[in-house]
Amino acid sequence: MRVLVFGERSEFFLGLLRDRGVDAAAADAPAGDALAAADVVLLAAPHGAPLPNAAWDVLAAGCLLVAPRAEPRYGLEPGIDHLSAGTDGELADL
């Protein structure tokens, strides 16, 4: 499984994932070759912030999106369209 991390807190989440034995890479945005090579994309954003437009690119590419709980969700349903969590540790576990 190839995990791509993007967002303003990428380095922090890369550390959490490495602590869990997950090999992950960071990118400025989920696009191009980075997105094509990913199976899972973790959005490294603050909890409660709106989902960025790039979330749609991730879903359109057929990748699993893991994101903090967001408001507004723009119609996306956690557990159906993507996985979400309320804490950083929970996100890394997902």
N, C-alpha and C positions, 0 to 999 in steps of 0.2 A: 504494500500500500504506500503510495506516494502522497505525502502531506505537504501542502503549500500554506504558508502563513503570510497574511498581508494585513496592513493597517498600521496605525501609529504606535502600537505596542508590540510589534513583531519580535524584537529581540527578547523582550520579557517572556513571551510565549514560547519562543524557541528554547529558552532555558527550561521552562516547565516541561516541555515535551521531551527534551533530552534527559531530564531527571526521571522520566517515565520510560525511557528506552525507545522513544519514537524518533526515527530519523526524519527530520523535516527541513525544508528550505524556505527562505523568505523571498518575497518579491515586492516591488513597489505597488503593483496592481496585479490582479488575476487576469492576465491577458497573454496572448501569443503562446510561445513555446512553454512558458511556465504553467499556464493553465492546461494546455494540452497534455502535459506530463503528469498532472495531478489527478488523484482519485478523491482526495479530501482537501477542502480548503477551510482553514480556520481564520475567521475574521477577528483580528486583534484590535478590537475597538472597545470603548468604554461601555459599561453596562447601562442600559436605558436610553442610549442614543439611537436615532433612526438608522435603519439599515442603509448602507450606501448603495448607490445605483449598481456598483460592481457585483452586488449579490445576485442580480438577475443574470449577469454574464456567467457566474459560477453555475447556477442552476441550468442555464441553457446549454452549458458544456457537458451536462450530465454528471457533474461532480457533487459529492455530498458537502453541503454547507454546514459548518459548525459556527454558531454566532452567539454573542451575548444576547440576553433578552432585550428586545428593542421596542421602542415606541416612537412613532407608529410602526406597525409591521407591514403596512401596505398590502394587506390581504394574505400574507404568508402565515401559515399555521405551524407553530413549533411541534415537532414530532411527526408532522406530515410532510411538509416541504423542506424542512431543515431541522437540525438539532440545535437546541439552545439551552443555556444554563445561566444561573444567577450569580455564580462566582467564577473567578479565574481558574481555581483548582478543578471545578466541575467541567469547565470548558476543556482543559487539558486532558482530563480523564475521558471525555467523549471522543 
